[in-house]
Amino acid sequence: MTKRDLVLIIDDDPDYVAAITALLEGTGYQVRAAFTGAEGLRLATALQPDLVLLDVVMTERTEGLTVLKRMRAVPALAHTPVVIVSSIYTEMPVFQVSPDAGWVPADLFLPKPVDPARLLAEAARLIAARKG
């Protein structure tokens, strides 16, 4: 039996989490979810997922960015691929951050609503790149 890649979703929207969980599990991923940044950081540390899908605006306006910064400070999570999936791009179009900007150490930024095909393609790409 082969190990299924584990994706951790950190997002406070239960409907979004349910939809993305169904999408990912339907294509063979194992999925865990956290609905707060603190819970997400705890699960990421304990589970060491293959990929993290992270919202920005949760209980606090920049909670996801704080979680990401803290994840990058944990050696076991420093190189875990993180995709920020947030509606901040549709609600605030001037808020455009590129992974190349350097100040937000995410691997990719995707707007909500997320394109399912793109999410699956990027998840596969990022996990494969990490496994090298």
N, C-alpha and C positions, 0 to 999 in steps of 0.2 A: 504494500500500500504506500502510495506517495503522499508526502505532506502537501496539503493544500495551502496556498499562500494566504496569509492573514492580513486583512484590511481592518484598520481601526477607524471608525467614523466618530468624530468629535463635533457634535452639532446639537443645538437645543431645540430643533424643530422635529418633533416625533414623526410627522408625516413624511418629511424629506428623508429621515433616517430609514423609515420603513420602505420607502420606494427604492432607495439606493441599495439597501440591504437585499431586497428581492432581486434587483438587477445583478448585483455581484454574486450572490449565492446561486442564482440561476446559471451563471457562467463558470461556476466551480470554485469561487473564492470562499474562504471561511471569513465571517464578519463578526466583529464585536462593536458595540456602540457605547459612547459616553455622552451624556447630555449636559455636562458642565466641563469647564476647562480643568478644574481640579481633578475630577473623576477621569478625564481623558489622560492627564499627565500620569496619574496613578496607574491606569491600565496600560499605557504605553510603556512605562517602566517595567511593569510586571510581565507583560506579554511579548514585548519587543516585536511589534508587528512588521510585516514586510512593506507596508504602505500605510500612511495616515492621510485621511481626508479631513480637513480642518476648516471649520467656519471661523469667521473673524468676530462678528457681532453676536455675542451670546448674552450672558447676564450683564456683562460690561461691554462698552462700545468696542474695545480693542482686546477683549479677552483671548481671542485666538492668537493674536500676535504675541501676547505674553506667554501663552502656552508654548508656542513655537520657540521662543527665545529660551525658555526653561528646558525644553526638550534638547535643544542643541548643546546645552551645558552638561547633559548626561552622556558620558562616553558611549554607552551602549546604544544611544539613540542619535548620536551626532550625525550619522550618515543615513539614517532612515529616510526614505523618500517621503516628502510631505507635499500634498497638493492642497492649496487653499481654494476652497469652493465657497464663494460668498456672493450674496446679492448686493454687496457694497458696490460692485461694479455697475449694476443696473440702477441702483438708487443714487449713486454719486459717480457719474461717468468721468468726472475729473480725477477720481482716485484710481489712477492706473499705475500699478507697480509691476515691474518686470523682475524676474529672478536675478537678472544681471545688475539690478540697482544695488544689491549688496546689503541693504539695511533690513530687509525681510528675508531671512534665510530659508525660503521655501523653494522647492524644485519647479513648481508650476502654479499658475493662478488661473482658475476657471470661473466664469460667471454662473450664477444661478438665474434661471433654471439651466442646469447642466445638460449638455448634449450627451445622451447615454452612449452612443457609439464612440464619441471622442473620449469620454471618461474611461471606457473599457480599453481603448487603444493606448491611452496614456498610462493607465495602471499597469498594463502588461509591459509597456516600454520601460517604465521606471523600475519595476521589480526586476526585470531581466537585466537592466543596466547595473543594478546594485549587486546582483549575483555574479555578474561579470562573466 
